[in-house]
C-alpha cells in the first residue's frame, strides 16, 4: 500500500509540474498570439489568401482555419470549426477531408511543450502540414467521393473578439489566458492517470515482459523498449498523456530526444480514442464521415512516420 501511495504521489507531482511549468506557459503565449491575430483580422486575411491554393485538396476556407487551429492552439480547437461546418451545411466531402487532415496532423498542445524539451518543432510542423494535406486530398477525391452533398446559401463566417485600443487587447489576452488555464487544468487528470498507469505497469513487471518479448523486433528497428508503453498510452489516453509519459522517460534516460524526434510522426496526432471522441462530438454530420476520415488520417500518419524516420 505504501508503494502504491508513493507511485500516486510521484505521478501527481510529475503531472502537475508538466502541466503548470511546461504546458501552461506555452499555451498562454501561443493562445494570446493567435487570439490577437484573430481579433486584428490578420488570421482571416491569411485564410482568404491560402484557401484558393488548398481547394484542390478538398479544403474549404474553414478547413484552412482548422489547420491553423491544430497547428497553433490544440487538438480540440478545430472542434469549433467542424461544428460550424456541420451546422452550416458544408458538403460532407469537405467535412471528411477537414477531419482527416486534423486527425493526421501534429497538435500544438504537444508540439510546443515538447519543443522546450528538444523536439524539432519546425520540421515536425512542416511535415505535419504536408502529410495533413495528402490525407485530406485522398479523403476528398477517393475515400469520400461517394458521400452525399448538402449545402445552403448561408455564408459561414468565423466571429472573433475585437481588439481595439489597449483595453480591447488586454481583454483578448485575459480571455486567452483563461482559455489556456482551462486547457491545462483539463489535461492534469489524464496526465496523472497516464503516469500512474505506466508506473504500475512497470512495478508489476508487465512493461519489462513486453520489452523482453518485443526486444528482437525493437532492436531490428533501432527502437528503445520504452516506445511500447508510450504507444499504448498514446492510443488509449491521447497525445497529452503520452507527453507526460515521454517526459518521464526522457528524465529517466529511457528514451533519447533523438529517438522521440524520429517517433514524433507516429506519436503526435489526435488519432486516438480520446482525440476522435472529442472531434466527432462537433456534430452528427461530422460523426457520419468518420470512416473515410480515419482512412485519410491513417495514411497521413503513416507518411509522417516515414518522413520523421528518414529526416530525423
N, C-alpha and C positions, 0 to 999 in steps of 0.2 A: 504493500500500500504506500509506503514511504517513497519507493522508486517511482510509482505511478504519479504521485503528487509532484515529485521533482521534475518528471517529464512535462507535466502540465505547466508548471511554473516557468521552466526553461522555454517551452514553446510559446507561452504567453508573452514573456519578456521579448523574445526574438520577433514575434509577430507585431507587437506594439511598436518596437523600435523601428522595424522596417516601415511600418505604416506612417508613423509620425515623423521620423527623421530622414526618410528617403522618399516615400511616395507623396506625402503631403506637400513639402516644399516644391517639388517638381510640378505637381498638379496645380498648385496655386499660380505659379508663374505661367505655365502653358495655358491654363484656362483664362487667366486675366488677359494675356496677349490675344488669344483667339476671340474673346468676347469684345475686346476693344476694336479689333479688326471688323467684327460683325457690326458693331454699333456705328462705326465710321463709314460703313458701306463698302469698305475695301474688299471684303470677302465676296460680296455679291458681284462686284465687278470682275473679280478673278474667276468666279464660277461662270459668268456670262462669256468670258474670254475663252475659257478652256472647254466649255460644253460642246461647241461645234466640232472640236477636234476629237472628242470622245464618243460622239454619236455613233460612229461605225462599230464601237464596242458594245452598243446596246444600252449606253448610259444616258439618261436624260439629265437636265440641269440639276435636279435634286439628287441624282445619283452621284454627281461630282461633289456636291455638298457632303454627302455621306462619306465619300472617300476622304475629304479633308477632316471630317469629324473623327474618324477612326485613327487617322494618322497623327492628329494633334490633340485629341481630347481623351477618348476612351472607347472601349469596345461597345459600351452601352449607348454612347452618344448618337450613333446612326438610327437608333430605335425611333427617335422623334421624327426623323426624316422618312423612315419607312412607314410610320403611321400616317404621315401626310400623303404619301403616295397611295396608301391603302384607301384612305377616305376620299382622296381627290380624284379617283378614277383612273390612275395611271394604268397603262396596259400591263397585263400580268407578265409579259415577257420582260418589260423594263424592271418590274419589281424583282423578278427572278434573277436578272443579271446584276442588279444592285446588291441583292442579298448574297449572291455567290461571291461578288467582289469583296464585300465586308467580311464574310467568313474566311476568305483566303488571305486576308491582309494582316499585318502586324499592328496590334493595338498600342496606342500611345501610353496607356497606363502601365504597360510593362516595358516598352522600349526605352522611355526616358529615364525611369528609375534605374534600370539595368545599365543604361549608358554611363551612369555615375559609377558603376562597378566595373566598367571596361567593355561593355557591348559596343560594337561598331554601329552606331545609330544611323549615320548617313547611308552606308551600304545596305543595312537592314531595311531602311525605309525605301530606298531606290528599288531594290529587288521586290519589295512588297507591292509597290505601285505597278511595276511591270507585270508581275505574275497575277495581281488582282485584276488587271485589265484583260489578261489572257483568259482567266476564269470567267469573267463577265461576258466576253465575246463568245466563248464556247457555249455558255449557257444560253445566251440570246439567239445565236444562229443555229445551234444544234439541239441542245437538251430541252429547251423551252419553245422550240419553233412551232409546236402544235398547240400551245396554250391559247385559250380564247382571250380576245382583247375586249376591253371596255373602257371607253374614255368619255369625259364630259367636257363642257366648254368652260369650266371654271379654271381660271389661271391660279396655279398653286404658287404662293409667294411665302418665303420664309420671313417671319417677322422678328426683328431684333430690337433690343433696347437701344435707345438713342444716347449718345454721349456728347451732348453739347455743353461746353463750359466745364470748369473744374468739378462742380457738383455732380454733373452727369457722369463724368469719367470716374469719380470716386464711387458713385453708386454702382456702376458696372463692375469695378474692381471688387467692391464689397460682396456683390452677388456672386461673382466668380469665385471668390474665396470661400463663401458659404457652400457653393456647389462642390468645390474641391474637398472641403471638410466632410461633406456628406458622402462623397465617393470613398474617401479614405476610411472613415468610420465604418462604412458598409463593408469594406474589404477586410477589416480586422477579424471578424469571426471565422471567415474562410481561411485566412492566413494561419490563425492559431490552430484550427482544427486540422489543417493540412500538415502542419509541423508536428502536432501530436500524433497524427496517423503515421507519419514517416518514422518518428521516434519509437512508437510502439512496434511497428513492423521490424525495425532494426533490433529492438530489445528481445522480440520473440524469435529472432533468427530467420524470419521469413525473407528479409532483404538479402541476407547472406546466402540463403538457399537459392534464391532466384539468380543471384550473381554467379553462384557456382554452376548452376545448370546452363546458364547462357554465356558463360565465360568464353567458350570457343567461338561462338558467333560474334560476341563483342570484340574479342581480340582480332578476329578477321576484319572487322570494320573499323578497328582502331578507336573503339569507344570505351569510356570508363564504365564500371559497373553501376555507378550512381545514376546513369541515364535511365535505367529501368524504372526506378522509383520516381524520377522526375516526369517521365512519360505517363506513368499511371496516375500521378497526382494531377497532371495537366488534363488528361481525358476525363477524369471524374469530377474534379473540383474547379478546373478552369485555369486560365493564364495567371491570374493574380496569386492564386495559391501555389502554382508552380514557381512563381517568382520567389515566394517566401522560402520554399524548399531549396531552390537553387542558390539563394544567398547563403543558406546554412551549409550547403555542400561546398561552396566557394570558400567560406570561412574555415571549414574543416580540412580543406585541401583534397576533398573527394572528387572535385572536378576543377579543371583549369578554365580561365576565361577564354582561352583559345578553343577549348572543346565546346564551350557554350556558344561561341560565335559560329562554329560550324553547325551546331544543332539548332540555332535560333530559328531557322526557316521552318523547322518542324514543330518547335515548341511554342513559338509566339504567334498565336492566332486565336480567334474566338470559336474555332471549330471544335467544340467540346460540349458536354452535356449542359453545363451552366450557361455558356455563351449562346448556344442555339435556343435554349428555353427563353432567355431574355429577349432575343431578337425577334422570334416568331410571335411573341406576345404583343407586337406592334399592331397586329390586326389580323382578321380572318383571311384576307386575300394574301397576306404575307405568308401565313402558315400553309396556304394551299400550294404555293410554289416552292416549298421546301425541298422536295425531291430533286428537281433539276438544279436547284441552287447548291445542294450538297455535292452533286457530281462536279459542277464547275468549281466549287470551293476546294474539293479534294484534289483536283488537277492543279489548281493554283498552289496549294501547299506542297504537293509533290515536286513541282517545278522549283519552288522556293528552296526546298530541302536540297535539291541537286545543286542549285546555284550557290547556296551558302557553303556547301561541302567543297565545291570546286574553287570558289573565290576566296574563302576564308579558312 
